[in-house]
């Protein structure tokens, strides 16, 4: 058994979340943070993998206390943590409407949290066939280049979450929304990758505090 302390610090779930945010973690890593510790002979990441395999799909979110506390030696305390987590999530999401993204203005409105940041943040909106948001991820931050924004990083979550299409976006700290040559090249690369995978890139929207630029509206996509 590999002990958690033997895993490089940067690869441990809690450290990864602090450095990259929750969107970059797998489901088992997120569950590992919730559980905090493993059980005898099994570290917390391995335990999380076992639990997710047993309760596949949405099974874990609807599992009851008795089902969980007798699974892989979880015990009542950890079982309570899982049940409480999903119950809280259900209560907070009651009545929440899915965000509908139809125009670049919609995207600009949704990105108020990054519009005036001092570093570039590259964001992907994963959408269903009705243009409703399934998930939003920050893929990278810092000066954008093809190495930071790789098709694998963009489309892997799309496949995982069964997204039909995506909108990509990023902020320009300079306040000028016009795309750079690097922005154009990244967009072309992702558009071609999306065609191969059957996941359409609907638009690339560059946002600033007061304005935005749509690749689709300006004929660049």
N, C-alpha and C positions, 0 to 999 in steps of 0.2 A: 504493500500500500504506500502510495506517495502521500507524505504528510503535507498539509497546507503550507507549513513553514519552509518546506523544501522547494515550493514553487517560487520562481523569481517574483520579487515583490510587485513589479509592474504588471504581472499577469494575474495577480490575485484579484478577486471580484471587487472588493471594496476600493482598492487602489485604482483599478481600471475605471470604476464609476466616477471617482473624484477627478481623474485626469481627462476622461473622454465623454462623460455623461452617460445616462442610462441607456440611450439608444444604441450604443456600441456593444452592450453586453448581451450574451445569450440568455435564454430563459433560465437555464440551469444556474448561470452566474447570478442572476437576480434573485432566484430562490435561495441560493447559497448565502447571500447577504442577509436575507430575512431570517434564515435558520441560525446563522452566526457560527455554529459549531457542528461537527459531524457526530457520529456515534462510534462506539468501540469498533476498531478495525476499518473504519470507512471515513475518509475526510469529507468535509462539508460539500465540496464540489461533486465528488463521486456520489454522495448521498442524494444530492439534488438531481443528478442525472437518473438515478434509479427511480426516484419518486416520479419524475416526469415521464419516464418510460412506462411505468405501471399505470399512471393516470393520464393516458394520452388524450390529445385534443383538449377539450374543455373540462375533462374529468376532474382535474385538480380543483378547479374553481367551484365545483358543486359537491366535492367530497365532504362527508360529515366527520364529526369528531371521532366516532368509533372506528371508521374506516382508516383514518390517518394514524391514530395513536398506536395501532398494532402493525404498522408498516415499517419494516426495516429498523425496528427499535426506536422509532421517533419519540414515543412517550407522550403523555398528555400536554406538557408545556409547549413543545414544538408544534404539536397538532393544533393547539389553541391559537398559536401565532398565525398559522396558515389560514385557518377558518376565519379568524378575525380580519385578516388582511383582505380576503376576497369579499367578505360581507361589507367592510368599509367601502371598498371600491364600488360595489353594487349600489350602495346608498348614495354615494357622491355622483354617480353617473345617471341616476334616475332623472328622466326628463331632459337630459343633455342631448341636444340636437347635433347631428354630424355637420361639420363645416362643409358648405358647398362652395367650390372654387370654380367660377366660370370665367372670370375676367382678370387681367393683370391688376386691376384696382383691388379685387378681392384678395389677391396674394399680398399686395402692398399693405392692406389693412391687417392681415394675419401676421405680418412680420414686424409689427411695431417694436418687438423686443430686440431686434437686431439692427434696425434702420440707422441708428446713429452710433453704433459701436465703433471703436477705433481700430479693430481688426476685421478683416473680411471673414464672414461666416458663410459656408456653403450649405444650403438647406435643400432637402428633397421632400416634397409632399407626395405621399403614396395614396392613390385614389382608386375608387371602384369604378364600375362602368357608368355610374351616374354623376361622376365628378365629385363624389363625397369623399372627404378625407378619412382614410383608414389610420394613417400614422404620419407623423412628421419627424424627420431626423436631421440633426446637424452632422454632416458627413466630415467636414474638416473646417479648420479655421486658420487664419494666417494668409499670406500672399498666395493666391490660387495658382497652381500649375498642374500639368497633366499627371504628375506623380502623386499629388495630394488627392486629386479627384479622379480616382480610377473607376472604370465601369463596374468592376467587381464590388466595390464598396457601395456604389449607388444601387445596383440591381439585385444584389443578394437579398436585402430586406424586402424588395418588391416581390420576389419569388416567394419568400417566406410568408408574407402577409397576403399573397394572392392578389396583388394590385394589378389592375388592368392598364393603368396609365400613370404617369408621373408628371409633376411640374418641378423643375429645378429653379433655384433662386439663390442670389447672394447679395450682400450689401457692398456698397462702395463708400468707404469712410471719407473719401475726398469730397463727396457731395455731388460729383458728376456721374450721372447714371449711364453715360455712353460706354458701350462694351470695348474692351481692349482686344488686341489680336489673340491673346491667350484665352480670353473669355469665349471668343468665336471658335477657336480650335477645340476647346473643351466641349462646347455645345455640339459641334459636328461629331465629335468622337462618341459622345453619349447618345446622340440621335441615331447613329449607325448601329451602335450596340443594342439599342432598344428595338430597332427593326429586326435584328437577328433573333432577339428573345421574344418578339411579339408583344412588347410593352412600349406603348407609344409615349414619346416625350412631347407633351402638349405645348410647353412653352418654357423659356428661360427668362426669368424676370430679375432684373437688377434693380435694387431699391436703394434709395437714400432717405434722409430724414423728410424731405419735402417732395420727392418725385420718384419716378420709376421708368424703366425702359423694358419693353416687351420685344423679345426676339421674333415672336410670331407676328405681332402687329407691324413690325418694320421689315418683314420679309426675310429675316435672317434664319428662319427655321421653317 
